[in-house]
Amino acid sequence: TLLQISLLLTSAPPCLDLKHGVSGYEVVTKVLLGDLAAGEATGDIVANCPAGKKVLGGGVIQGGTFVFASKSYPSPTTAGPNQYTGWTVNLTNVGTVDLETQFTTVYAICADVTP
């Protein structure tokens, strides 16, 4: 809705020039189920925006007792400075068992940004 978009715009990263317009608001998710071995194993999960869209924000829901999100940040690309097109979360399994039944979800809030 318009209210949701305007709230997002007030908290958009300063690297995005939003004065010309935003459209095509979309929330993209990436779910990790298991795949993180026990004993301090770490890994990144990335929720990527569809081609041509920029990331306005993002976050994570940790799905287990032994999952720790140490970093949560916009994913840079090789296209140049301030070209963020996804959201990355770095996870660590601090438990003593593999995370076969625990899940983590990463969210990327994406939109078309008109220059």
N, C-alpha and C positions, 0 to 999 in steps of 0.2 A: 504494500500500500504506500501511498505518498508519505504518510507519517513515518513509516519504517525507513523509507529511503532518506527522508530529511534527517532523521536521527543518525543514520549511517554517515551521511555527508559531514555532519559536525564532528565526527570522530575519525574521518579518513586520514590516512597518513599524509603528512605535509608534502611528501614528494609527488603527490598526484595533483594536477591542476584540474579542479572540478568546476571552475567558474563557467565553463561553456556548456556543460550538460552531461547528464548520466541517464542511461536507459538500459533496458534489458537486465534488470536486477535478477540475480540467481544465486541460490546457495548450493554449493557442490560439496558432496561428502566423500570421504575415503575411509573405509572400515578395515581395520587390521584385526583378524581373529587368529590368535595363536602366533606362531612364527617368531617368537622372541624367546630364546633359550634362557634357562635359569642361570643364576650367578653373575649378575651385573652385565648381562648382554644389552647392547644398545642398538638402536636403529632409527632411521627417519621414516616418517609417513608423510606423503605429500598429497594434498588435494589440489589438483590443477584446474584452473578456469578453462572453459572452452576457448578455442582459438579466437584471437582478437579481443578478448575481454581482459580487463585488469582486475586485480584483487583489491578490495576496499578494506578487508579485515578478515579475521578468522579466529579459530579457537579449537579446543579439544575437549572431549569427554573421555576421561580415563575409565576404563571398564573393568578394573580389577584392583584388588587390595595391594598387589605387588608391582603395579605399574606406576612409574614416576615420570612425568613430563618435565624434562630439564630445560627445554627451549621451545618457544612457539613464536614464529616470525614469518613475514612475507618472503616468498621464494623468489630470489632474483633470477633473471635469465641472462643469456649471453647477448641479448639484443641491444644492450646499452644501459646506462644508468637510469634508475627509477623505472625500470620495466618489470614490475612485479606481476606475475601471472599465476600465482598459487600460494598456498599456505603450507609451511613445513612445521612439523612437530618432532622433536627428538625424544625418544622414549628409552627408559631403562627398566629392565626387569630386576628388581632388587630382591626377589624371592628365591627360593631354593627349588622351584619346580618350573617346568616349561609352561608357557601361557596358552595351552591348547584350547581352553574353554573360556578364556577371558578376551574381551574385545575392547578396542579403543577406536573412537571416531574423530576424525579431523574434519573441520568445516572451513570452507573458503567462501567468502561473500564476494561475488563477482558482478561486474557490470561493464557495459560499453561506455567508455569515457570519450566524449567528443572534444577534440582540441579546439 
